[in-house]
Amino acid sequence: MQRSGTFRPIRLSRVSSTIKRFLLFYVLLQISTLSLQSLQMLAEGPQAFAAPFGPKYAQEWGWVCLHSFSAIVVLLLGPPLLLRWKIAHRWLGRIYLVSAVLAGLSGIPLCLRAEGSPASFLILTLLWLRAAWGAYQTARARRWLEHRHWVQVHYLLAWLSWQPGFWLGWWRRLW
């Protein structure tokens, strides 16, 4: 039984299978590109980042690495979790949840010292942690439809949070 006011995202089952495949391919292409680019920059250290981020990241390098590595795991594990193979899904989901919590908690000290609008980053981080908690609670209660909705919200927030950086990175490479 659905409670009133329960969040219901748009169901992808109504979208044609070709569009679903294209969107999944697009997301996987972006995630793999971003992951490789991020790992390369992290391997080079804080000096790989342009000002004002390089000097700031040098002071918070441990938080930056923990946040980046755990967020990369979240982004890479999202699409395989769509397969819903029971045993693999459970273990990948646990790794996804731990990585999401690590990325969210390590993002709090980073967003408090963020350039521009720290409040917007903090709100995004808190929403992300809330969506992870909702996904965990509904999975433990075996409410699978609500679980799927919470995970969709969580992954959407994760994917959207790095979109500006992804496009700025490509834009800088083109010019």
GIVENVEN-V312180 format. One record per residue. N is the residue number from 1. RES is the residue in one letter. SS is DSSP state (H for helix, E for strand, - for the rest). Layout:
BEGIN
n: (N,N)
res: (RES,RES)
ss: (SS,SS)
END
This chain:
BEGIN
n: (1,2,3,4,5,6,7,8,9,10,11,12,13,14,15,16,17,18,19,20,21,22,23,24,25,26,27,28,29,30,31,32,33,34,35,36,37,38,39,40,41,42,43,44,45,46,47,48,49,50,51,52,53,54,55,56,57,58,59,60,61,62,63,64,65,66,67,68,69,70,71,72,73,74,75,76,77,78,79,80,81,82,83,84,85,86,87,88,89,90,91,92,93,94,95,96,97,98,99,100,101,102,103,104,105,106,107,108,109,110,111,112,113,114,115,116,117,118,119,120,121,122,123,124,125,126,127,128,129,130,131,132,133,134,135,136,137,138,139,140,141,142,143,144,145,146,147,148,149,150,151,152,153,154,155,156,157,158,159,160,161,162,163,164,165,166,167,168,169,170,171,172,173,174,175)
res: (M,Q,R,S,G,T,F,R,P,I,R,L,S,R,V,S,S,T,I,K,R,F,L,L,F,Y,V,L,L,Q,I,S,T,L,S,L,Q,S,L,Q,M,L,A,E,G,P,Q,A,F,A,A,P,F,G,P,K,Y,A,Q,E,W,G,W,V,C,L,H,S,F,S,A,I,V,V,L,L,L,G,P,P,L,L,L,R,W,K,I,A,H,R,W,L,G,R,I,Y,L,V,S,A,V,L,A,G,L,S,G,I,P,L,C,L,R,A,E,G,S,P,A,S,F,L,I,L,T,L,L,W,L,R,A,A,W,G,A,Y,Q,T,A,R,A,R,R,W,L,E,H,R,H,W,V,Q,V,H,Y,L,L,A,W,L,S,W,Q,P,G,F,W,L,G,W,W,R,R,L,W)
ss: (-,-,-,-,-,-,-,-,-,-,-,H,H,H,-,-,H,H,H,H,H,H,H,H,H,H,H,H,H,H,H,H,H,H,H,H,H,H,H,H,H,H,H,H,-,H,H,H,-,-,-,-,H,H,H,H,H,H,H,-,H,H,H,H,H,H,H,H,H,H,H,H,H,H,H,H,H,H,H,H,H,-,-,-,-,H,H,H,H,H,H,H,H,H,H,H,H,H,H,H,H,H,H,H,H,H,H,H,H,H,H,H,-,-,-,-,-,H,H,H,H,H,H,H,H,H,H,H,H,H,H,H,H,H,H,H,H,H,H,H,-,-,-,H,H,H,H,H,H,H,H,H,H,H,H,H,H,H,H,H,H,-,H,H,H,H,H,H,H,H,H,H,H,H,-)
END
